[in-house]
Amino acid sequence: MLRTITAALTIALISTGIARAADTIRIGVEGNYPPFSQVAADGKLEGFDIDIANALCAKMGATCEMVQQEWDGMIPALNARKFDMIVASMSITEKRKEVVDFSDPYYDVPSRFIAADGAFTGTTPADLAGKTIIVLRNSPRADYIAATYPDSPTLLVDKETAVYMELAAGRGDIAFGSSVVSGEAFLKQPEGKGFGQVGEAIFLTDGADGGVGIAIRKNEEDLKARVNTALAGIMADGSYKTLADKYFDFDVTPASARK
């Protein structure tokens, strides 16, 4: 009888989310987006996204299991239950919110144009008319370019790092990408010599729904609540800033979380 009662109590606790301390959360990551996510020389995943995922799991009392996934298949793989949530620098957009839910934002950085030194003095639609713009497909940046630069051909690529590889190879006139990734993964590297950022920084999102969030399947409110509580916790206890300071020399805290 005691064994039966104990088993029933355990099941009840698990079903209410109380006994979740030893659970495993599978996290979709890309591994090709430095400094947010990349594969180190020893084969292990590293970067800001990876550190944030591990910090959230620790705060939730869970174990992280990283699942590497190509960018274009991220949301389909989440909804196919290949993993439980996505921590892969995914911007929160209305279009994406139709098929997944998002946590509160966990960072925000502006976008920038990148081109050969001296190639452009401005980045208005008139300045770039007829010029090929390289940008990551299926991204808010691609949507922005399509809407704002209708007279500019686009070269859509599958990875953020490919944006700069294509630019360096001369297969486009100007690139549009993350201010952080373009700086760290390209402009500070030997292959970025002779290139620079052009024009002003552009924030594509702002406010409470702006920035980058953690994607979670629809109707998984318990997990979403756990993630948001953990995110608020690492921001409050200073560990978020410690992680961010490893990678950035400016504040990446999303507007909704700034005091």
PETA-V786902 format. One record per helix or strand. SS is the DSSP state (@ for helix, = for strand). FROM is the first residue (numbers start at 1). TO is the last residue. Records with the same first field share a line. If there is no record, write none. Layout:
SS: FROM-TO ; FROM-TO
This chain:
@: 2-15 ; 48-60 ; 71-79 ; 94-97 ; 140-148 ; 160-168 ; 179-187 ; 190-192 ; 221-236 ; 239-247 ; 255-257
=: 24-29 ; 32-33 ; 37-39 ; 45-46 ; 63-68 ; 85-91 ; 101-102 ; 107-107 ; 111-116 ; 133-136 ; 154-157 ; 174-178 ; 195-202 ; 212-216
